[in-house]
Amino acid sequence: MLSEKMFEALNVQANRELYSSYLYLSMSYYFESVKLPGFASWMRVQAGEELVHTMKMLDYVASAGGRAKMLAVESPRESWASPVDAFQQVWDHERAVSGLIRALVGVSEAEKDEATKSFLQWYLDEQVEEEESSDNVLNLVKAAGNDNSALQAADAKLGQRRFKFPRGFEIFPYAASLGLTIGSLKR
Ligand code: FEO
C-alpha cells in the first residue's frame, strides 16, 4: 500500500497530465482556426498521448489500493500569435512537466516507495521523447518563419503523425480491437 502522500502527489500529477491534454486540444482547435490542419492533427495526437499519461497514472493509483481523483482542470489559453508561439509553449510546457516528474520521483524516494519509483521510470523516458519531439517541431516552424510554402510543407509533414497506444495500454480496448483509434474517425 502506498502512503497517502504518494497517492496525493500521483493524483495531482495525473491532473497536470490531463491539463496537458486540454492544452494540446486547445492548440489543435487554434490550428484548425488558422487553416493548418496538419498542425491541428499533430496536436490532437499529442492530446491523446496526454490522456494516456493521465489514465495510466490514475490506473496505477487505483490498482495500488488508492482512490483515483478527478481534480478540477485548469482552462488553457485559446489562441497564440503564431505557430512558433504555440510550439514554444509546448516545449516550455514539456520541460516543466519533466521537472514535475522528477519531483514526483523525489517524493517516491522520500517515502521509500521503490514500486512507484520504478513505475515513474516510464514517465521519465516518455519526457525525454516529448522534449525532443517538441524541440524538433519548434525548430521546424522557426525555420519556416513567415514563408507560406515552407509552412505548408511543415503542415503536411506534421499531419503524417499517427497515434499509437503504448505497449500493453489502451484507453478503449473494444474500439482498438476494431481498429478505431483517436483521430481515426475524423475526416
Ligand atoms: Fe505527459 Fe507531455 O507530459
Boltz pocket constraint, residues with backbone or C-beta under 6 A from the ligand:
constraints:
  - pocket:
      binder: B
      contacts: [[A, 17], [A, 20], [A, 49], [A, 50], [A, 53], [A, 94], [A, 97], [A, 130]]
      max_distance: 6.0
